[in-house]
Amino acid sequence: MRSEDEVREQYEFLAEHLESEEMNHEGVRRMFTYYKRALGWVLEEEYM
Protein backbone atom coordinates (compact mmCIF):
# COMPACT_ATOMS: atom_id res chain seq x y z
CA MET A 1 0.00 0.00 0.00
CA ARG A 2 1.16 3.50 -0.71
CA SER A 3 2.30 5.85 2.02
CA GLU A 4 0.14 8.76 3.12
CA ASP A 5 2.53 11.23 1.47
CA GLU A 6 2.30 9.42 -1.88
CA VAL A 7 -1.49 9.37 -1.76
CA ARG A 8 -1.68 13.05 -0.80
CA GLU A 9 0.74 13.96 -3.61
CA GLN A 10 -1.39 12.08 -6.13
CA TYR A 11 -4.56 13.71 -4.80
CA GLU A 12 -3.04 17.21 -5.08
CA PHE A 13 -1.77 16.44 -8.59
CA LEU A 14 -5.26 15.40 -9.71
CA ALA A 15 -6.94 18.37 -8.03
CA GLU A 16 -4.52 20.75 -9.74
CA HIS A 17 -5.00 19.20 -13.18
CA LEU A 18 -8.76 18.94 -12.84
CA GLU A 19 -8.92 22.73 -12.54
CA SER A 20 -6.74 23.33 -15.63
CA GLU A 21 -8.21 24.59 -18.89
CA GLU A 22 -7.18 21.38 -20.68
CA MET A 23 -9.73 19.39 -18.67
CA ASN A 24 -12.80 20.98 -20.19
CA HIS A 25 -14.30 17.80 -21.65
CA GLU A 26 -17.17 16.78 -19.35
CA GLY A 27 -16.46 13.04 -19.41
CA VAL A 28 -12.81 13.52 -18.48
CA ARG A 29 -13.74 15.97 -15.73
CA ARG A 30 -16.30 13.54 -14.32
CA MET A 31 -13.81 10.65 -14.35
CA PHE A 32 -11.17 12.66 -12.52
CA THR A 33 -13.75 13.99 -10.06
CA TYR A 34 -14.72 10.42 -9.14
CA TYR A 35 -11.08 9.38 -8.85
CA LYS A 36 -10.26 12.42 -6.74
CA ARG A 37 -13.23 11.69 -4.47
CA ALA A 38 -12.16 8.05 -4.09
CA LEU A 39 -8.65 9.11 -3.08
CA GLY A 40 -10.15 11.46 -0.51
CA TRP A 41 -12.15 8.60 0.98
CA VAL A 42 -9.02 6.43 1.18
CA LEU A 43 -7.16 9.21 2.97
CA GLU A 44 -10.02 9.76 5.39
CA GLU A 45 -10.39 6.06 6.24
CA GLU A 46 -6.70 5.16 6.42
CA TYR A 47 -5.06 8.20 7.94
CA MET A 48 -7.61 10.35 9.75
C-alpha positions in Angstrom: 0.0 0.0 0.0 1.2 3.5 -0.7 2.3 5.8 2.0 0.1 8.8 3.1 2.5 11.2 1.5 2.3 9.4 -1.9 -1.5 9.4 -1.8 -1.7 13.0 -0.8 0.7 14.0 -3.6 -1.4 12.1 -6.1 -4.6 13.7 -4.8 -3.0 17.2 -5.1 -1.8 16.4 -8.6 -5.3 15.4 -9.7 -6.9 18.4 -8.0 -4.5 20.8 -9.7 -5.0 19.2 -13.2 -8.8 18.9 -12.8 -8.9 22.7 -12.5 -6.7 23.3 -15.6 -8.2 24.6 -18.9 -7.2 21.4 -20.7 -9.7 19.4 -18.7 -12.8 21.0 -20.2 -14.3 17.8 -21.6 -17.2 16.8 -19.4 -16.5 13.0 -19.4 -12.8 13.5 -18.5 -13.7 16.0 -15.7 -16.3 13.5 -14.3 -13.8 10.6 -14.4 -11.2 12.7 -12.5 -13.7 14.0 -10.1 -14.7 10.4 -9.1 -11.1 9.4 -8.9 -10.3 12.4 -6.7 -13.2 11.7 -4.5 -12.2 8.0 -4.1 -8.6 9.1 -3.1 -10.2 11.5 -0.5 -12.1 8.6 1.0 -9.0 6.4 1.2 -7.2 9.2 3.0 -10.0 9.8 5.4 -10.4 6.1 6.2 -6.7 5.2 6.4 -5.1 8.2 7.9 -7.6 10.4 9.8 
